[in-house]
């Protein structure tokens, strides 16, 4: 986890007000969280099936980017995206309440 945070600090060095993935704005999100064709298809499918909002889309990308950082991967992979979508589904179901 500490290494993931260091990756993020390095990534956002010089960007005012951004120190971690959660702080990305929409423009930075599109630049940092570039998805391949398979990941785009997974995310599109999840958005349609779960009826997620644009805000949820952004949150999923931020979480997927963090999961990829924990995994020490330079790019978001399908498994990172799938895990982030699962977390969002649990959140929507008020899991743990």
Secondary structure as UniProt FT lines:
FT   HELIX           2..11
FT   TURN            12..14
FT   TURN            16..17
FT   HELIX           21..23
FT   HELIX           26..32
FT   HELIX           37..50
FT   HELIX           54..70
FT   TURN            71..72
FT   HELIX           78..92
FT   TURN            93..96
//
